[in-house]
């Protein structure tokens, strides 16, 4: 039988393992998604419109688009 420690907050009981998982998820949400190494390879001068005009000219280039 597993016994979980609990913390009482405003008449509610919250399990510590759930709090640890929630904290882990919140902190991971702040981490960058794309590595610095990959971001350093991005050709920032290329625009989306340029690639639409001639996709073959930019084959092999690393681009980054976001919204």
N, C-alpha and C positions, 0 to 999 in steps of 0.2 A: 504494500500500500504506500503510495507516494503522498507525502504531506507537503503542501505548498505554504510558504509564508505569505501572509497577506498584509496589506496596509489599508487602514480605514481612512477614507476621505469623504467628508460630508455625508456620513451615514451610509456610504456605499463601501463595499469591500472589493478591492482590486487585487488580483493575483500578481505577484512580482514577476513571474515569467512572462505574462502578457505585457506588462509594462516594459520589460527588457526588449521584447520583440518590437513593440511600438517605437521605442527609442531608436532601435537599430534601423528600422524602416525610415524614420524621419531623418536621421543623419545621412543615410544613403541617398536620400532624395536631393541632398545638397551637393553631392559629388558630381564632378564633370562627367559627361557621358562619353566624350571623345577624348582620347589620350593626347598629351602634349606632342608626342612624336608624330602622330597622324596630323594634328593641326598644323605642325610646322611644314608639312608637305603640300598644304592646300595652296592652289594658285588663286589668290584673292582678286587678281585683276580681271579674271574671266567672269562675264555676266551670263545670266541664264538666257537672255535674248541672243547673245552671240552663239551660244551652243545650239540653240534652236535653229539658227540660220544655217550652220554648217557643223553638224555633230561629228563628222569624221575628222575634221581638223583638230579636234580636242581629244581624240581617243588616247587614252593612257594618262591623261591629266587628272589630278585629284582636285575635285571641287567640293564645296560645302554650301549647301542651301538650307535655309531655315525659315520658319514662319513664326 
